[in-house]
Amino acid sequence: MTVEWKPRLSVLADELTAKGKLKTARWQAAFRSTPRHVFVPVYFEQNDTGGWERVTVDHPAALDTVYSNTALFTDVDEHGAGVSSSSMPGLMTRMLELLDVRPGQRVLEIGTGTGYNTALLCSALGDRHVFSIDVDYVAAARERLVALGYRPTLATGDGIGGMPGHAPFDRIIATVAVPHIPAAWVDQLADGGVILADVKPNTTAGNLVVLRKRGDIAEGRFDSGQAWFMSMRHPGQSPDPVPADRHPGPATHSTTRLSAQAWKEQPVPWFLACLDVGRDVQIGYQLGDDHQPTTLTLSAPDGSWAEVDMDGSTDGQEVRQAGPTRLWDAVEGALAEWESAGQPKWDQLGLTVMPDKQWVWLDDPTNVVRRMAG
Ligand SMILES: C[S@@+](CC[C@H](N)C(=O)[O-])C[C@H]1O[C@@H](n2cnc3c(N)ncnc32)[C@H](O)[C@@H]1O
């Protein structure tokens, strides 16, 4: 079967150009010549009951989906969680533009996944300048890259340690979220080099940050747009902390005017709150009979918990919380702090990474708003 991908790719490229997500000649050329379906021959789609259906890209509707600005899950685990995906093409091109990479520079990508973004890098920079690591999927990515004539340096392993045997790199781009910037990445970056990564102290809180290295410090601002990458996993480690017994209470009741969807609607104060309560706080939803979320739940390793109903009245949503860590109070506190600081946007916040500490700042690196673990 002849795959009619070129007209579809051209329409998608025009759409991303119009949205300002694809700008420079280098990335225009790379994007417009790289077939995504080669890297996403199969993807998973969620049905109405939350189950996953495997879709093979061998018919026009599936091809339309692959050539749309959509993230596609390419692997799901036995619990139904997505463990690899091909990110939204517009997010990839936005990140590649932000990376500000020049010909001749060496790039390390963390999170090879399908190999699609690796192919874009190879197309723009030449494969000998491209290095990529993933905990899995590398064999399939290599085959697809070879089919297009690319032989970048690929490795299977935990990207938290970078690829020390091939350092230094001029650019490090992570397409997987990290709770803080790993020290190895700064070590393996050349002076003047750039790290672009999604920093998320927990799965729902954080954003892309662009850091430039000077001496042994990497520093820069968060990006104005919002990105959501899946969290890094580490072979041999359980992804989530073992939940403690739920604190028996009694629970206190209050109301909140902050949406239970605050992680989406108020991402900056939510990020600050999550830095306060710690990365091991788990966030979930209770679902109603129609599989739609009805209550947000937070739970901490010390057994503390909070629940926020999602069907609030004009007075706000009901909150119940118990245990030594007042989880929702931390969220309310961060909201009040953010409001009194004039509701700063993402790009007013920055991150400084030193060998022994990292901190989040507002407007200027000396104005520390949170210390990061790490
Ligand atoms: C959003 S996908 C990457 C998308 C990819 N760049 C593409 O173009 O298809 C995230 C990837 O990060 C990988 N990952 C998770 N933990 C990792 C780790 N510790 N080191 C390296 N990669 C990791 C996952 O296996 C997954 O393939």
The ligand as a Tripos MOL2 file, in Angstrom:
@<TRIPOS>MOLECULE
LIG
   27    29     1     0     0
SMALL
NO_CHARGES

@<TRIPOS>ATOM
      1 C1          7.0710   11.1590   25.8680 C.3       1 LIG1
      2 S1          8.0780    9.7680   25.6040 S.3       1 LIG1
      3 C2          9.3550   10.3790   24.5510 C.3       1 LIG1
      4 C3          8.9110   10.7390   23.2000 C.3       1 LIG1
      5 C4          9.9950   10.6450   22.1670 C.3       1 LIG1
      6 N1         10.9710   11.7000   22.2790 N.3       1 LIG1
      7 C5          9.4130   10.5320   20.7800 C.2       1 LIG1
      8 O1          9.7310   11.3730   19.9200 O.co2     1 LIG1
      9 O2          8.6820    9.5880   20.5550 O.co2     1 LIG1
     10 C6          8.9750    9.6100   27.1160 C.3       1 LIG1
     11 C7          9.9940    8.5070   27.0910 C.3       1 LIG1
     12 O3         10.8140    8.6500   28.2390 O.3       1 LIG1
     13 C8         11.2500    7.3720   28.5670 C.3       1 LIG1
     14 N2         11.8160    7.3300   29.9260 N.ar      1 LIG1
     15 C9         11.1970    7.1570   31.1140 C.ar      1 LIG1
     16 N3         12.0770    7.1180   32.1270 N.ar      1 LIG1
     17 C10        13.3020    7.2800   31.5590 C.ar      1 LIG1
     18 C11        14.6160    7.3080   32.0790 C.ar      1 LIG1
     19 N4         14.8510    7.1450   33.3790 N.pl3     1 LIG1
     20 N5         15.6390    7.4860   31.2140 N.ar      1 LIG1
     21 C12        15.4140    7.6250   29.8630 C.ar      1 LIG1
     22 N6         14.1840    7.5990   29.3250 N.ar      1 LIG1
     23 C13        13.1380    7.4150   30.1530 C.ar      1 LIG1
     24 C14        10.0090    6.5060   28.3890 C.3       1 LIG1
     25 O4         10.3590    5.1500   28.2740 O.3       1 LIG1
     26 C15         9.4010    7.1270   27.1470 C.3       1 LIG1
     27 O5          9.7610    6.3960   26.0000 O.3       1 LIG1
@<TRIPOS>BOND
     1     1     2 1
     2     2     3 1
     3     2    10 1
     4     3     4 1
     5     4     5 1
     6     5     6 1
     7     5     7 1
     8     7     8 2
     9     7     9 1
    10    10    11 1
    11    11    12 1
    12    11    26 1
    13    12    13 1
    14    13    14 1
    15    13    24 1
    16    14    15 ar
    17    14    23 ar
    18    15    16 ar
    19    16    17 ar
    20    17    18 ar
    21    17    23 ar
    22    18    19 1
    23    18    20 ar
    24    20    21 ar
    25    21    22 ar
    26    22    23 ar
    27    24    25 1
    28    24    26 1
    29    26    27 1
@<TRIPOS>SUBSTRUCTURE
     1 LIG1         1 GROUP 0 **** ****
